[in-house]
Amino acid sequence: MTCREAVEAAAGRLAAAGVPDPQWDALCLWERASGQNRAAYLAHREEPAEAAWQEAFRKLTARREKREPLQHILEEAWFMGLPFYVNGSVLIPRPETELLAEQVLQDCAQAEGLRLLDMCTGSGCLAVSLAVQGHFEQVAAADLSPEALAVARRNAEQNGAAVEFYQGDLFAGLPQGAVYHVLVSNPPYIPSSQLDTLMPEVRDYDPPMALDGGADGLVFYRRLAQEARPFLAPGARVYWEIGWDQGEAAARILTEAGYRQVRVWPDLAGKDRMVTGEWTC
């Protein structure tokens, strides 16, 4: 069997399993199994595939056929141009979350001395990328899950990011008297009744505690709006990622909690993706 035949056969099996982009995934798995990069594969694809490569490839492909996320198999995801280690303890960083990071960087580009907090940090993709690409005096991150924080710390180290990590239920683990000028969060926001409808890669492999936003998906937004206030400096800005149909409700939560200049931002598809506000008290 040639390298090309091995990849094409695997792509066929992945397609039959319902994998959304089977050819791409097969090529990525082949690179990992064989040690070939894409250029080497293209140059030697008609050559016989080594037996050891085929066996390693078979095992990796079998995992993807079960809809285990490609990023979990490779133990890597990219966010804001940076590599992140991922496993089943954290959500896989997603492209739409980059819009949140980009908005924060844009809004804070000219400011100095800002302290930023990433709440529900998960893999640390927001905190780490903002620490690396922004000009913040301090970046802190918090999560309830010790396992997620272990992943986030690893990502901060491998990307050379100076981030302080705290474990606890939302703000409970933060130092007494800590105050921040920027709060970012991508909290759990899937309504509990919708968890079973998610694609298998999310439903079966992402940690449920990072997905379940309660009966209406808004539990953590209500808590964030209220519990953040003692930790926000006057004029502090909050940035939340939200579900595509949660813009109006999330904006109302912020407004009713005393935040001003509340705005809902769309993603590239025109769907609600982010809500921002300013703490003025």
C-alpha positions, 0 to 999 in steps of 0.5 A: 500500500502506498502512502496515498492509498493509506490516506485515501482509505482512512479518509473513506472510513472517516467520511463513513463515520460522519467526520466533517472534513475527512481528507484533512483529518486523515492527512493530519493523522498521517503526518503524526503517525509517519513523521512526514510533514505535508511537503514530504507526503506530497513528494513521496505519496506514491511510495510504499508506506512503512508497516510501522507507519500504517499501524500507528496510523490505523490506531489514530484513525480508529480514535477519530472514527469514534469522533474523538476530536482531532485536537485531542488526538494530536494534543494540540490546537491553535489560537491567535497564532499560538500553539496550545496543548489540549486534552479532555479536561478543557474546551478546544479553543475555537476560532470564534473566540478569537474575535473576543481576544481581538476586540480586547486587544483593539480596545486596550491597545493605547492604554497603560497599566491595565490589569486583566482577568480571564474567568473560566480560563479552561485551556488558558487560550484567552489569558495566554494569547492576551498576555503574549500579544497585549501590553497588560501590566498584569494578567490573571486567570481563574477556573474551578477545575484543577485539571483545566488549570494544569493545562492552562499553566502548561500553555502559559509556560510553553508560550512564555506568557506571564499569567497568574492562576487561581483555582476556585468557584468564579471569584472565590479563589482570587486574592483579597483586594484584587482589582482588574480593569478588564474582565474576559470570560467564555463561560459555560453557556449551553442550556442543559436541555441542549447538551445531548444535541451537540455534535459528538466531538463536543457532547462526548469529549468536552468536559460537561462542566465547561458546557452546561450553562444551566436551564437557560444557558445564562446562569454564569452570566448572572453570576459574573455580572453580580460577583465581578463588581467588587473586583472591577475598577471604576470604568472597567470593561467586561467582555463575554463570549455568548451563544448565537441567540443570547445577545439580548438576554446577556445585554439585559443582565449586564444593564440590570446589574449596573453596567453601561455602554452595553453592546452586542457584537456579531461574529463573521456570520452575523450571529451574536457572539460577544457582549461588552459593557463598562462598570461605572460604579 
